[in-house]
Amino acid sequence: MVGPSARSVRGECSAIDVADEAAGLDDTAILRGTLTELPAFENPAAAPEADATGTVEMRADESAPDATPLWRTALLVCGWLAAAAVLNVVCYVLLTYCRHVVLTGTLAGYSIRPAGLWDWLAVFLPMGAVGIGALCLTIEAWGIGWERSSLRRLLHPRTNSTRTDLFYMFLVISGLKNLLTFLFTLGAGLGAGYWLHAQIQSAFGWNLLENAPFPLALAAVAVVNTFTFYWVHRIMHSRFLWEIHKVHHAAEEMNIITPHRNHPVDHAVVLAMNAFPIALLGASEIVVLTYIALNGIYQELVHTDWDWKLDRWGLGWIEKHVLLSSTAHRIHHSRAARHFDKNFGITPVWDRLFGTYYEPRGERVEVGLENEPEHNTGHPVRELWRVYRNACRAAVRELRGCFRGSRRSASPSAKSPGAKSSNAKRTRAKRSGAKRSDAKRTAARRTDVRRKSEERRA
């Protein structure tokens, strides 16, 4: 029997159908008009996806208008930079105090006033990253457009990955990164660079580039430093330091400021390694500063979604033989297993020479790490300490394995889902093998019991 409520609903539906027929509308026209009012997703990545339970989750549309007023954004950026400038001076005072005490063991002769060019640069060099960043943001916005630019995403961050990039950028321009490097490494991170420079100069006294012309000195520093960077980067992907370097590879989107997304211990390793070639060559301060500035511009432009496509101006040979392009560097950040441990260097020369170069083939690349819930949580301060703790544990574990003669594979493959799945497969194989052996032993026991019982009966 049909209830009264169902009859009333049927009556209303019939009335609506009669009205539609009178208006000359059929079901197809109504459906077509309804579909035109639904939101269209031009980008397939922005379309809603269903999770395991079948629930559709709407993603934040990047083409949506920015809700934050421009004046509030400008005020926030100015306050952010002012706080960074104040912290920069405070961190400089603390670092010079700590460095003087560590190197001399006494407070005698300590002065806050910068003694030379390098001390003045220590004050203003972190803030110099702001100028380089502004230049690169402008170039990228011109090349890729406002909608896809890093500047738009940084002014209106919508993901935890972008917020984490901003956090590490603030550590750089405020000088807090150098202070944290000193604290996390107990002074060794920054002291190692000064100590190496002093020891090399006192032992050899080489100043090979002291009287060299500026272009020749700059070219020599670029060749040596790109070679050093290549091998330092490969070392960072080893099982001893991969936990630290994960911070950089955990970025789920490429921004202009992504190269600054490095743990302070990562920063310490790079500083110590780069001190060796600079001290060995004896290059002047101007040459070193020029290389640092040019390398800073390159590092920011290579961490972007902008495809340079220099072949449009007949400069395609630069991307193939001189500088690794942004397209090739995205391969290095890819989640695909076939892209792991590829394209380490600044120039493709070293990658080609040592067999780690991967030619981009126009394939779609998704950057980031698989199965790493400890990154991009929205709490970068907690992540900072958690990564340091995990890295110390991993280093101790690997050192024990070395002393015990363990031959485990390098940890870069651990960023692949295949590493965890292979470990799981081995575990399941061991368990299934153990179960099969247990079943065989049980069957043998039962056979033995039957045989003995038959003998007794006989």
N, C-alpha and C positions, 0 to 999 in steps of 0.2 A: 504494500500500500504506500502511496506517495503522500507525504505529510503536507500540512498547510504551507510551511515555509518554502518547500520545494515548488509547490504550485504557484506561489506568489512570484518566486524567482523566474519560473517559466513564463509567467504572464508578462513580467517586465521585459524579458528577452524577446518575446514575440512582439511587444509594442515597439521595441528598438528596431527589430527587423523590418516591421511595417514602415517605420519612419525612414529607414535607410532606402527601402525600395521606392518610397515616394520621392526621395531626393535624388534617385538615380544612381546610388552607390552600391556596388557589389562588394563582396568580401575581398577580392583582389585589390581593388582601389583603396579600400580602407587599410589593408595591410601595407600597401606601397606607401601610403601617406604616413603611416606610423613609423616605418623603417627610415624614412627621410628625416624624422625628428631624432633618431638615435644618434649618439656621438660616433663619429667616424675616427678610426685609428689609422692614420696614414703610416705611422711607424709600427711594424709588427711587434717590435720589442715593447711598445707602450700598451699593447692590447692586454686585456685582462686574461689571466691564466687560472686554471682550476688546480687546487692543491690535491693532496691524496684523498681528502674527504669529499672532494667534488665541490668545495666552496670556491667561488670566484672572488679573487682579491683584486681590487682596482689599484693600479699603480699610479704614482704621482705623474701627471702629464707634464713633461718638461716644457711643452709649448704653452702651458697655462700662464696667464699674466702674473707677474710678480706682485705679491700683495704688499710688501714692505715699501713705504714711501721712500723716495729718493733722498730726502733730507735726513731721514732717520738712518739710512744706510751710510750716508756720508759722515754723519756724526759718529756712528759706531766705528767706522774705519779710522777717523781722526783720533778718537779716544784710544783705540787699539794701538796705533802707532806711537802716541804720546806715552802710554804705559810701557811700551817696548823700549823707547828711548831712555826713560828713567831707569828701568831695570838693566839696560845695557851698561850704564855708568856704574850702577851698584855691583853688577857681576864683574866688571873690569877691576874694581877696587878689591873685591874679594879674591879674584883670581891672581892678581899681582901679589897680594899678601901671601896667599898660599904657595905660589910658585917661589917667591923669595925665601920663605921658610923651608920649603922642601929642598931647594938647591943649595942654600947656604947654611941651614940649620940654626940661624940666628936672625934676630930682627935688626941687627946693626946694618945701617946703610939703606934701610927700606924707605922708599919714597913713592907717593902716589903719582907724582908728576911723570908723564911719559918721558923716557930718556932718549928715544930715537924714533926713526921713522916707523919701525916695526911696532913699537909700543903705541904710537898714535894710530896705526892701522888696526891694532887690537881693539881700540875704542870704537872706531867708525866702520870697520869692515863688516860686522854683522848687519848694521843698518844699510850697508851697500847692497845687500841682497834685495832691499826694497826697490832701489832704482833699477836693478837688473830685472826684477820681476815685473815692474811697471812697463818697461820696454818690451819684454817678451809677451806680456798680456796684450799690449797694443798690436804687436805684429801678428799674433795668433788671431785676434778678433778681426783684423783686416783680412787675413787669409782664409778663415773658416766661417766667418759671419758671427753675428751677435748671438743667435739662437743656440749655436753649438759651442760657443766660446767658453774657455775656462773662467773668464772674468764673470760671466753671468752666473755660472754655477758656484763660484766662490762668494759672490755677493749675496746669493740666495741659496745656501747649501740645503739640499734636500735628503742627503744620504749621510750615514755615519762615516763612510769612507772619506767624503769631502771634508767633514768636520774634523776628522783625524788629521788630514793634510793641513788644515788651518792650524791645528794645535802644534804640529811640529814646525810649521813655518814661524809661529810665534816664538817657539823656543830658539830658533835661529836668530831672528832679528832682535830679540831681547838679550842675547848673550847667555840665556839660561842653559842652552845646550852645551856650551863650553864648561859651565860650572857643573852641570850634571855629569859631563864626561870626566871631569876631575874627581867627582865624588864616587861614581860607579867604578872607576878604575883605581881608586885610592891614590890619585896623583900620577899614576904611570901613563895614563892616556895622553896628557899634555906634556908631561915631563920627558917622555921617551923621545919626542921630536926634538926638544932642545938638547937632550943628552946626546942623541945620535949626531946632530949637527956639530956640536962641540967636539965630540970624539973624532969624527971624520976629519974635521978641519985641523985638529991638533996632530993627528996621526999622519995625514997625507999632505995637508996644506994645498990641495989642488984647487986652483981657480982657473979652470980651463976656459971659461967664458968671460973672464973678467975684462979683457980688452977686445972681445969679439964684437963685430958690428951687431946692431940691434936685431935685424932680420935673421942673421945666422944664429944668434943666441936664442931667439924665440923659437926658431925651427928645431934647434937641438933640444931645448926643454920640452917642446911638444912631442918629439919622437920618443924621448926617454920616459916622459910621464905617461904617455898613452900606453907604452909597453908595461910600465909598472901598474897602471890602472887595470890593464887586462888581467894580469896575474893576481892582483889583490882582489879583483872581482871574482875570479875563479876560486880563490881561497875562501871568500865569503860564502860561496856555495858548497864548501866542503862540510862534512858532517860535524866538524868542531864549531863552526860559526854560523851554520844555517839558521839556527833558532833566532839569532840576532838579526840576520838579514831578512828574515820573514816579514819584519815590520814594513820593509820597503815593498816587497812583492805582494803584500796583503791588500794593496790599493786596488779597488774594484773598478776604478775609472781613471783615465789619464788626465792629469791636470798640469798646468805650468809649474805648480809648486810641489809636485810629487817627488822630484829629486831631493827635496829637503826632508822627506819622510824617512828618516833613518834613526835608529836607536843611538843614544850617546856612545855606547860601546862600539858600534859600527863606525861612528865618527872617529873614535880614538884609534882604531886599527888603520883607517885610511890616513889619518894625520901622521902616524908613526911610519907607515910605509912610504908616504910621499916625501918625508924629510930626508930620506937617503939619497935619491937622485939630485935633489936641490943642493944638498951639502956637497955631493961629489962633483957636481958641475961648477959650483961656485958662481952661479948666475947672479946678476944684480937684482936689486929689489924691483926696479921698474919692469924688467923682463918677467919676473915671477908674477908680479901684479897683473901685467897684461895677459899672461896666460891664464891666471885665475879668472879674470873677467871674461875672456873669450870662452873658456870652458864652462863658466856659469851660464852664459847665454845659450851655449849649445845644449847643455844638460836640461835646461828648462824647455827649449823648443823641441827636444827629442821626446820628452814625456808629454805628448799631446795627441789628440785625435786628428790633427791636421796633417794630411798627406802633402809633403812638400811639392812633389812632382816638378823637380828642377829641370827635367828634360823639356818642359815647355819653353824654356829660355836657352836650350842647348847646353845645359849644365848637368845633364844626367850623369856624367862621369864622376861628379863629386859624390853622389850617393853610392856609386858602385865601388869607388877606389879611394876616396879621401875621408868622408865622414859617414858613419852609419846613420841611415835615415830614420825618421820617426816610425815609418811602416816596419822597418827591420827591427827596431827596438821593441815594438809591441810584440813581436815574436818572442822576445826574451821574457816578457811578462805574461805570456799566454798560459792558459790552463791545459792546453792539449799536450799529451805526453810526447808527441813527436817534436815539440818545440822546446823541450826542457834542455837546459845547459847549452843554449845557442846564443850567438850574437852578444858576447860579453863586452866587447871593446867599444872605444870611441871611434876608432877607424876600423873598417873591415879588413885592413891588411893583416892584423894579428889574428883575427878570426879565421881568415882564409889560410894563413900560414900554419896554424895549430889545429885546423880541422873542426872548428866550432861554428863556421858560418852557415847560415840558412837563408837562402834567397827567398824573399817574399813573393808569393804567387797569387796575390789578390784574394786570398782566402779570408773568411771572417774570423776574427780573433777576439776571444773573450779573455780579459785580463783578470788576475786575482789568484786566489788559492782555493782549493777544494777542501772541504771538511776541516775548516779552521775556525771554530766558534769563538776562540779567544781573541780574535782580532775584529776591529770595527764594531765593537759593542756599544759605542757611545760613551765610554768611560776611558779616555786615552791615558789618564794618569794611572789608573789601575793596570791597564795593559802595559805601561812602561815598566812597572815593577814586576809584573807577572812574566814578561818576556825575559827580563834579567834573571829571575829565579829559574826559569826553565832552561835558559842558556847555560847557567852555572851547573845545573844538574846534568845537562847533556854533555858538557865538556868533561865533567868528572867521569861520567859513564863511558865516554869514548876513550879517555885516557886509561881507564881500567882495562877496557877491551884491548888497547894497544899493548899494555904490559902483559896481558894474558895471551897475546898472540892471536887475537880475534881478527878476522878478515871480513868485516861487514861492509856492505856497499855504502857509497857516499850518500849523504842525506838529501841532496837536491831532489832525488827521485821521491823523497818522502812527501814532497808537495803534490805529487800526483795521486789521484784516487787509486791508481793501480798499485801503489806501494802498500797502502792499507789493505786493498783487496787481495794482493798476493800473500801478505802476511796472514790474512784471514783464511785463504785457501790452504796455506801450509798448516795452519792450526786445525782446520777441518779435516785435512788429510791425516794428520797425526791422530786425531780423535777417532776417525773412522777406522784407521789401521789398528788402533788400540782395541776398538770394539770388535773388529774381526778376529784379532788374536784372542781376545777374551772368549768370543763365541767358539773358536776352535778348541780352546782349552776346556770349556764347559762340555762340548760334544765329546771330547776325548775322555773326560771323566765319566760321563754317562755311559759311554761304550765300555769303559773298564768296569763300571758297576754292574752292567748287564752281564758281561762275561763272567764276572766272579759269582754273580747270583746263579747263572746257569751251571757253573761248575759245582756249586753247592748242591743244587737240585740233583745233578747227576750223581 
